[in-house]
Amino acid sequence: MLYLQACYYVVLMGVVVFAGPGSAPLNLQVLMSTYLGGAGFVLMLDSDRKPRIIYRHGDSITAIQARTVSDQTVVLLQGDFGVSVHKGSIGTPIWEHALKCGGQNCTSDIGSDGQVAVLDINGKMLHSYDSTGRETGHIAVGVSGHNPQDVAVDPVNKHIVYAMFFQSRPHHIPVQVPCIIAYSYDLQTNIWTDYCVSANEDFVTDNMADSRAQHLYYDDVENKLYMSGYTDGGNSIFRYDPLVIRNNNNSLQGLSIMPDPQKPHYDKYTDTWGIHGAHSINFLARINPKDGAVEEGEFFITRLGNNNGNSISGIDITVGANGQVFVAQSCTSSIENRDNITINGQHVGAYGGGDAVLLGMCSEHSESDYITINQISETGRATTTSDQFVLVVLQVAATSSSIVG
């Protein structure tokens, strides 16, 4: 177990994990899915991390999410079978729909009102379902070179929020542009957009960095939307206020970058100085889901021993019950002298291509702590939290692994 800022961190090896709210029925503390012998399994662990329920599914399960809906825990499963919604005791689904969601083909979310959004990445369709499983809308996405990334449900404002990026060619030089769109539940009305500048925009400069909106998470406690994105340089569109862009006819022309209160530099890891060439920089944003206003946006990098900037990528983002933000990340060679380091009795060994990082910080981003888990190739697919648990999916590079703390 790892301890940080009054939260316990548990690291599990697996496929996809969920840590449910501490107040959930049945003393639900940890819910996780795994794959064994051609079938998917869901394990519910109690507060002592002992198995309480083991549910076997005939197909692999690629994602799992849970929310408290009308004071009951409701679980959303996603996999080769499509999507299904269950009560907290799992078992027979409340409803299910057959979709082609094997592997990483889909991403999905469920709101605290039971509304479900499913993004079919390969099929380039976005679906919306109410709490009974009735489809309330579907639209084609990913057209005209758009690359679907993630989806989130905002139950307060009744929005389905969709993240993607597309390729633009200012000055005839290709650049990736992020885009976040909030739709009505029926997917017929576009409520607001962030960063979605015109494909004809010249981006003020001819060396604008590639940028992507990649991962979304809606926080039920503070009713905020969080986004984890990517850019390959400090000269990114993420430096600009999307509300100002919107009010400027979706153009960057004549605009100044966000002021420091919106884009603060707390330490050398939240400033992009000293990073040269094409690197991966993680961008995190706290967004007001009502109108898409970015309340705070921050760049994150790692640094080598000589203080030169180094790459880090965001894998997923989540928020705990106490408002803390957690990001699963993968960074490039962050452990110096690793061949000669032993942690918890385990030899770290040669560089394997990526180090897993768990970033924990308060909601206003002013305090942050990094946890690096060694002997793995990189952080895996997701992190999710409660007020007690943070779980991270890891890709193991060695035959044995260790938890470092």
N, C-alpha and C positions, 0 to 999 in steps of 0.2 A: 504494500500500500504506500501511496505517496501522499504527503500532507502539504497543503499550500493554501494560505489565506482562508483557514477555517473550513476547508472542503477536503474530503477524501477523494483520492484518484485511484481507480482500479483499472489495470490494464489487462485485457483479455486477448487471446489469440482467437480469431474466428473470421466470420464473413461480414455480418452486419450486427450491430448491437443497439439496444435502447435501454436507457435508464429512466424508469418511470418516476412520476412525482412521489415524494415521500408520503403524501396524504392519500394516495390512491387506495381503493378498496383491496381487500384480500392481502393487505400488507405488501402490495406489489412494490418491489424495490428495483429489480433488474430484470429486463426482458431481453433475450438475445436469440438470434437465429443462427443456425449452422447447417452444414450439408454433410451427410454421411450415408454411404452405401446406396447412392442413387435417390435419396429422399431428403427433403428439408425438414428440419426440426426447430421448434420454438421452445426455449427453456425459460421458465419463470423461476427466479431465485428470490428467496425471502431475504429479510434484513441480515441474516447470518450467512447469506450466500449459499444456502442449501436449496437444492431443486424442490420447487413446490408443484410445478406443473411441467410435464414434458408432452408436447403436442407434435405428432408426426404428420407431415404433409407429403403427399405423393410426389410433388415436384420441388425443385430447388427454390429456396426463398432468397431473394436478392436484396430486399429492403424491408424494414419494419419501423413503424412509427406508432406512437400512442398519445392520446390526449384524454383529459377528463371532460366528458360530455354529459351534461345534466347529472353531475355528481357521480358518474360511473366511468370507469376506465374503458375506453374503446381502443382497439388495436387494429391498425391497418397493415396488412401483409401484401407484399408485392413479389412476384416471381414468374417462373415460366408459365404458370397458370393464368396470369393476369393480376388482378387485385381483388382482395376480399377484406371485409370489415368484420371484426369479431368483438364480443364482449371480453372483459378482462380475463375471464376464465378460459379464453380461446375456444377450442371446440368448434361446433357448427357455426358457420358464418352467418351474420345478420344479412349480408348480401355479398354478391361477388359478380365480377364481369371478366370474361375471357378477353385478354389483350396479349399482344406479343411482347412480354416484358422480361424475357430471359436475359441473363447476363446484365450488361449495363444499358439495356435498351430503353429503360424507363426511369423516371424519378417521380415521386409522389409525395403528397402531404395531406394531412387531415386536420381540420380546424376544431376548436372547442365547441362548435355548434354541429359537428358531424359532417360538415361539407368536405368533400374529397376532390382534389385536383390530381390528375395523372398526366404527365408529359411523356408521350411516346416519342422518344428521340429519333429512332430509326424511321418510324412511320411519319414523323413530323406532324403529329396531331396533338392538340391539347384538349383534354376532356374534363368536364366538371360534373360531379354527382352530389345530390343532396343526401341527407342522413338515412333515407330509405333505399338508396341505391339508384334512384331515378336520375337519368342523365339530364342535367339542366342546360347543357350546351357543349358544343365541340367546334373547334376551328382548326384550320390548317396553319401550321407554323413552319419555320425553317425554309420558307420560300425565298427565292432570289438570293441564294447564297447565305441565308441566315443559319446560324448554328445554335440549336436549342441547347440549354444548359441545365436549368433547374426551375422549380415551381414552388410556391408557398401559398397557404391559405390565410387570409386576414379575416377572421370572423367578426371583428368589430365593425369594420367598414364594408364588409361583404365584398371583398376583392379577391380575385385570383391573380397573384403576382408571378410574372414570367420573366426569366433572365435568358439572354442570348448575346451573341456578338455576330457582327457581319464584317465583310471586307469592303473597304473603301479605297479609292485610288486618288488621293490628293496629289497634285503635281506629278501624276502618273506613277506614283510610288505606292504600292499596296500598304495599307495599314488596317489593323483590326480595331473595330469600334464597338464598345459595349452598349448594351441596351437593356433596360428594365421597363416592363410595361405592366400596369395594373388594369385588369379587366373587371367588369361586373361579373357576378356569379354565373350569369347565362352566357358569358363570353361575347356578348354582342356590343358592349360599350367599352371604349378605351377611356379609362378614367384619368390616368396620367402616364407620362413617360419620363425616364431619366437617361441622359447621355445620348439619346438616339438621334444624333445629328445627321444632316442630309448627306447622302453619298457623294454629293457634289461639293461638299465643304472642303475648303483648302487648308483647314486646320492651322491657319496663321503661319505655320512653319512647315518646312518640307522634311523635318526629321521627327515628327510626332511618333511616340512609342506605341507599339501594339498594346491594346488593353482589352480585357474581357470581363464581363460579369459572369461569375461561375456558380456560386453557391448562395442560397437564400435560407433564412430561418426566421420564423415569426415567433416572437416572445410573448406568451400569454400574460406574463406577470406585469410587464411595463407597456405592453401593447406597442412594441417597436418591431421594425423589420431590420434584420441584419444581413449584410451582403459581404461575401468574400470574393475578391476578384484578383486578376493577374495583370501585370504590365511588365514590359521588358526594359523600361527605362523611366527615369524621373520625369521626363517631358510627356506626361500622360494626360489624357482628357479628365482623369479622376481629380486633377488639381482644380477643376472648375466646378462651380456650383450648378447643379443640373436645373434648379429653378430659374437661375439667371439665364442659362442656355435656352430654356424653354421660352422665356419672355423676350429672348433676342432672336425669335424666329428659328429656333434650333440651329443657331450658328455661334461659333466662337469668335467671330469678328468683333474686334473692339473690346473684348472682355478681359478683365483682370482675373487672376487666379483667386481661389477662396482665401479669405483672411485667416490669420493664425488661429483664432478661436474655433474655426471649423476644421482647420488642418494643422493641429498643433504638432510640435516636435518635442517629445518628452525626454528623449535620450538619443544616443548615437544609433540605435536600432530603428528609430522612427524618422530618420533623416536619410536621404538617398545620396549624400555626398560621398565621394570616394568610390563609387561603383562605376566601372568602365565596361564598355561593350554591351552585348546583349545578355542581360541577366533576367532572372525571374524575381519579381518583387511582388509581395503579397499586399493587397490593398483591402482594408476593412472599413465598412461604413455602417453607421447607425442611422436609420432612415425613419422619418415620420410616415407611416403607411397611409395616412389620410390623403396627403398631397405629394408624397415622394421627396419631400425636403430632406437633404442630407444634413443631419444635425452635427455630425462629426465624421470626418474621413481621415484615415491614417495609413501611411505606407510602412511596411515592415521589411527589414532586410536582416541578414546575419553579417558578421564581420570576422575576418581572419585575424591571426595574431598581430599582423602589421596594420590592422584597422582598415584595410581595404574592404569595400563592400562585397558581399557574396550572396548567392541566390537562395531564395526560400519560396516555396509554393504553398498556397492554401489548398487543403484537400476537402475540408468541410467545416461548418461553423454551427454552433449551438449556444444556447444561453441557459444557465442554471436558474433554479427557483429563487436564488438570492440576487439575481441580476448580473452575476458574473458571466463574462463571455469566454467561450473556449473555442479554440481553432486547432484542428488537426492539420499539421503542416509537414512538409518534406523539404529538407535543406541539403545543400551540397557541401560535403566535407566540413562539418562544423566542429568535429572533435580533433584537436591537434595532438600530434604524437601518439596516435591511437594504437599503433603497434606495441607500445610499451605501457599501455594503461590497463589496469585491472579494476573492475567495479563489481562489488558484491561477489568477489571471488571468481568472476568471469573475465577472461581475457577478451578485450574489445576486438582486437585483430585488425587486419587490413581494411581499408576503405572499400565498402561494398556497393557504392553508387548512390547512396542517399542515407541521410540520418532522419529518423522520425522525431518530430517535435510536437509537443502539446503546449500551446500558448494559452495561459489563463490571465484574464485581466478584468478589472471592474468595468461597469457599463460605460463610463465616460472615458475609458481607455487610458487613464492617467497612471495606473500602476499595472505592470505586467511582469509575469514570471514565466520562464521557459523550463520545460522538462524535456530532456532528450532521452529516448529509450534506445538502447544500443543493441547491437547484434541483429539488426533487421535491415531490410533493404530500403524501406521507406514507410511512411504512414499510409495506412490503407484507406478505406472508403468513408468512414463516418466517425463523428463523436457525438454523443448525446449525454445529457446530464440531468440530475435532480439536485436537491439540496445536499445530498450525501455522496452521490456517485458520479464519476466521469469515466466513461469507457471509450476505448480507442481501438479501432480495427487495425491490425498490423499485418504487413506482409513479411514473413520470416525468411531471412536469407540463409540462416545457419540451421543446423540440425537441432540445436538447443537455443534457448532464449532466456533472457532474464529481465526482471523488472528492476529498474534503477531508481533509487530515491535517497 
